[in-house]
Amino acid sequence: MAAAREHVEDQFRRFGQILPVRPLEALRDEIGRTAGIIAIIESEIDRTVTEDGGPVLVDTAGLHPAPAPLVSLHLAQRQQLVRAAEAAVRAGVETAMTDLHEAYQDRALDVAEMVAADLAAELGLDPNSPQVIGAVGRALARLDGGNADRPAIGGVA
């Protein structure tokens, strides 16, 4: 029993806590992270220039010229992006995210319509009056992106 506990504690120290992961979200996040890393590498390549101002694409310091380390890293990350994107397409990530986005939008509109109808009835207004439509429109605009602490409708910031 003590050996099993020690093994689990060792695994936790070495690999960290096991976190719940949704595969579609993990693929989506991996694509975003990889694209971000590629943008950073491209920025660094643009900043690493030769005396004449061109990018350093080949490392000529050794006996055998080879791609510069940033260029090799850039290529590897682009290959990772392609693999992640292909996996995401096979898994239907974009379709699932689109469906989720549309479901959230539909739900938000349903709630807005119900609240507008209830308030209009209580206040004696026509639900299609400019006052009710304007209030609902302003509320939906705030919901859709006015709060930087929350993702927009559908979880997509």
C-alpha positions in Angstrom: 0.0 0.0 0.0 2.8 2.4 0.9 4.6 1.6 -2.4 1.4 2.4 -4.4 1.0 5.7 -2.6 4.6 6.6 -3.2 4.2 5.8 -6.9 1.1 8.0 -7.1 2.9 10.9 -5.3 5.9 10.5 -7.6 3.7 10.6 -10.7 1.9 13.7 -9.3 5.3 15.5 -8.7 6.6 14.6 -12.1 3.6 15.1 -14.3 1.2 17.3 -12.3 -2.3 17.0 -11.3 -4.7 15.2 -13.7 -7.1 17.8 -15.0 -10.5 17.1 -16.7 -10.2 17.9 -20.4 -12.8 18.0 -23.1 -11.1 16.7 -26.2 -12.8 19.2 -28.6 -11.7 22.1 -26.4 -8.2 20.7 -26.0 -7.8 20.5 -29.8 -9.2 24.0 -30.2 -6.9 25.3 -27.5 -3.9 23.5 -29.0 -4.5 25.2 -32.3 -4.7 28.6 -30.7 -1.5 28.0 -28.6 0.4 26.7 -31.6 -0.7 29.7 -33.8 0.4 32.0 -31.0 3.8 30.4 -30.8 4.2 30.6 -34.5 3.4 34.3 -34.4 6.1 34.8 -31.7 8.7 32.9 -33.7 7.9 34.8 -36.8 8.3 38.1 -34.9 11.7 36.9 -33.6 12.8 35.8 -37.2 11.8 39.3 -38.4 13.9 40.9 -35.6 16.9 38.7 -36.2 18.5 40.2 -39.3 21.9 40.2 -41.1 24.0 43.2 -41.6 22.2 44.0 -44.8 18.8 43.8 -43.0 17.6 40.4 -44.3 16.3 37.7 -42.0 18.7 35.1 -40.7 17.4 32.0 -42.3 20.6 29.9 -42.5 23.0 29.3 -39.7 26.5 29.5 -41.2 28.5 29.4 -38.0 29.3 25.6 -38.1 31.0 23.5 -40.7 27.8 22.7 -42.5 25.2 25.4 -43.1 21.8 24.5 -41.7 18.5 26.3 -41.2 18.7 28.8 -38.4 17.3 27.5 -35.1 14.3 29.8 -35.2 13.6 28.7 -38.8 13.7 25.0 -37.7 11.5 25.8 -34.7 9.1 27.7 -37.0 8.8 24.7 -39.3 8.2 22.3 -36.4 5.5 24.5 -35.0 3.8 24.9 -38.4 3.8 21.1 -38.7 2.3 20.8 -35.2 -0.4 23.3 -36.3 -1.3 21.3 -39.3 -1.5 18.0 -37.3 -3.7 19.7 -34.7 -5.9 21.3 -37.3 -6.3 18.0 -39.2 -7.3 16.3 -35.9 -9.7 19.1 -35.1 -11.3 18.8 -38.6 -11.6 15.0 -38.2 -13.2 15.5 -34.7 -15.6 18.1 -35.9 -14.3 20.8 -33.6 -15.4 23.7 -35.8 -18.9 22.2 -36.3 -19.3 21.6 -32.5 -18.1 25.1 -31.7 -20.5 26.6 -34.3 -23.4 24.6 -32.9 -22.5 25.7 -29.4 -22.3 29.3 -30.4 -25.6 29.1 -32.2 -27.3 27.3 -29.3 -26.1 30.1 -26.8 -27.3 32.8 -29.2 -30.7 31.1 -29.5 -31.0 30.7 -25.8 -30.1 34.3 -25.1 -32.6 35.5 -27.7 -35.3 33.2 -26.1 -34.6 34.7 -22.7 -34.6 38.2 -24.1 -38.0 37.6 -25.8 -39.5 36.1 -22.6 -38.3 39.0 -20.4 -39.4 41.6 -23.0 -42.9 40.0 -23.2 -43.2 39.8 -19.4 -42.1 43.3 -18.8 -44.2 44.7 -21.6 -47.2 42.9 -20.2 -46.6 44.2 -16.7 -45.9 47.8 -17.8 -48.7 47.8 -20.4 -46.4 48.2 -23.3 -46.4 46.5 -26.7 -43.5 44.0 -26.8 -42.7 45.4 -30.3 -42.6 49.0 -29.1 -39.3 51.0 -29.7 -38.7 51.2 -25.9 -38.9 47.4 -25.4 -36.9 46.7 -28.6 -34.2 49.3 -27.6 -33.9 47.9 -24.1 -33.5 44.3 -25.3 -31.0 45.4 -28.0 -28.9 47.2 -25.4 -29.0 44.3 -23.0 -27.9 41.8 -25.8 -25.1 44.2 -26.9 -23.8 44.2 -23.4 -24.1 40.4 -23.1 -22.4 39.7 -26.4 -19.1 41.4 -25.6 -19.3 44.2 -23.1 -17.7 42.3 -20.3 -14.0 41.5 -20.9 -14.0 39.1 -17.8 -16.5 36.8 -19.5 -16.4 35.1 -22.9 -18.9 36.4 -25.5 -22.0 34.4 -26.4 -21.0 30.9 -27.3 -17.8 31.0 -25.3 -15.8 32.6 -28.1 -14.1 35.8 -27.0 
